[in-house]
Amino acid sequence: MATDPIQRLRELCLALPEAQEKLSHGEPTWFVRKVFVSYAAYHHDDRLAFWCAAPPGVQEELVAEEPDRFFRPPYVGHRGWLGVYLDVAVDWTEIAEIVEDAYRAVAPKRLVAELGHD
């Protein structure tokens, strides 16, 4: 992979209402009251990825369908969080949808309403 995808991921996360970036456990992490996305730059293994909140059942479905792109992350995987590898070919349209779903999973209803189409 030629470039670190952090900037693209950052732009997607910070485009959401009241999202903020802070360091958590040494990694860029995006919050909307609570964490919705956390970058994982080789922190827990030798892969570049991010972890995010996910709607019920999504983690299991995506990991089963495409284990080369998705995984159950340590520490938060038991809560249904999704791991997304970024050291493979990345579909940024799909990543934008995953990030928005993560935001919707944890954001207050007032902020989710600002997104519309739900």
C-alpha positions as CSV (number, residue, x, y, z in Angstrom):
1,M,0.0,0.0,0.0
2,A,1.5,3.3,-1.1
3,T,-0.1,5.7,1.4
4,D,-1.5,5.5,4.8
5,P,-5.3,5.8,4.6
6,I,-5.6,7.7,7.9
7,Q,-6.5,11.0,6.2
8,R,-9.3,9.5,4.2
9,L,-10.8,7.8,7.2
10,R,-10.4,11.0,9.3
11,E,-12.3,13.0,6.7
12,L,-15.2,10.4,6.7
13,C,-15.4,10.4,10.5
14,L,-15.1,14.2,11.0
15,A,-17.8,14.9,8.4
16,L,-20.4,13.5,10.8
17,P,-22.2,15.8,13.2
18,E,-20.3,16.7,16.3
19,A,-17.7,14.0,15.7
20,Q,-14.3,14.6,17.4
21,E,-10.9,13.0,17.1
22,K,-8.9,12.1,20.2
23,L,-6.0,9.8,20.9
24,S,-7.1,6.6,22.7
25,H,-4.7,3.8,23.5
26,G,-2.1,5.6,21.3
27,E,-4.4,5.5,18.2
28,P,-6.6,8.2,16.5
29,T,-10.1,7.5,17.6
30,W,-13.4,9.2,16.7
31,F,-16.0,10.0,19.2
32,V,-19.6,11.3,19.2
33,R,-20.1,11.1,23.0
34,K,-18.7,7.5,22.8
35,V,-16.2,5.9,20.4
36,F,-17.6,4.9,17.0
37,V,-14.3,4.3,15.1
38,S,-10.8,3.6,16.2
39,Y,-7.7,3.3,13.9
40,A,-5.5,0.3,14.4
41,A,-2.1,1.0,12.8
42,Y,-0.3,-2.3,13.5
43,H,-1.1,-1.8,17.2
44,H,-2.5,-5.3,17.9
45,D,-1.0,-7.3,15.0
46,D,0.8,-6.7,11.7
47,R,-2.2,-5.4,9.9
48,L,-3.5,-1.9,9.2
49,A,-7.2,-1.6,10.0
50,F,-9.9,0.2,11.9
51,W,-12.4,-1.0,14.4
52,C,-15.9,0.3,14.6
53,A,-19.3,-0.1,16.2
54,A,-21.7,-2.0,14.0
55,P,-25.4,-2.8,13.9
56,P,-26.4,-6.2,15.3
57,G,-25.4,-9.1,13.1
58,V,-23.2,-7.1,10.7
59,Q,-19.9,-8.3,12.1
60,E,-20.8,-11.9,11.8
61,E,-22.2,-11.5,8.3
62,L,-19.2,-9.6,6.9
63,V,-16.6,-11.7,8.6
64,A,-18.2,-14.8,7.2
65,E,-18.5,-13.4,3.7
66,E,-15.1,-11.8,3.4
67,P,-12.6,-12.7,6.1
68,D,-9.8,-11.2,4.0
69,R,-11.4,-7.8,4.4
70,F,-13.2,-8.0,7.8
71,F,-12.5,-9.5,11.2
72,R,-13.7,-9.7,14.8
73,P,-11.4,-7.2,16.7
74,P,-10.0,-8.0,20.1
75,Y,-11.5,-6.4,23.2
76,V,-14.7,-5.2,21.5
77,G,-15.5,-7.9,19.0
78,H,-17.7,-9.7,21.6
79,R,-19.9,-6.6,21.5
80,G,-20.4,-6.9,17.8
81,W,-17.8,-4.4,16.7
82,L,-16.3,-4.9,13.2
83,G,-12.7,-4.8,12.2
84,V,-12.0,-3.6,8.7
85,Y,-8.6,-4.2,7.1
86,L,-7.1,-1.2,5.3
87,D,-4.0,-3.0,3.9
88,V,-6.1,-4.5,1.1
89,A,-8.0,-3.0,-1.9
90,V,-10.4,-0.5,-0.2
91,D,-13.8,0.4,-1.5
92,W,-14.1,3.9,0.0
93,T,-17.8,4.1,-0.8
94,E,-18.3,1.0,1.3
95,I,-16.1,2.3,4.0
96,A,-18.1,5.6,4.2
97,E,-21.3,3.5,4.7
98,I,-19.6,1.4,7.4
99,V,-18.4,4.5,9.2
100,E,-21.8,6.1,9.0
101,D,-23.4,2.9,10.3
102,A,-20.9,3.0,13.2
103,Y,-21.8,6.6,14.0
104,R,-25.6,5.7,13.9
105,A,-25.0,2.8,16.3
106,V,-23.6,5.1,19.1
107,A,-24.7,8.7,18.4
108,P,-27.6,10.3,20.2
109,K,-30.9,10.2,18.2
110,R,-30.8,14.0,17.7
111,L,-27.5,13.8,15.8
112,V,-28.6,10.7,13.9
113,A,-31.7,12.6,12.8
114,E,-29.3,15.3,11.2
115,L,-28.1,12.6,8.8
116,G,-31.5,12.0,7.4
117,H,-32.4,9.0,5.3
118,D,-33.3,6.8,8.2
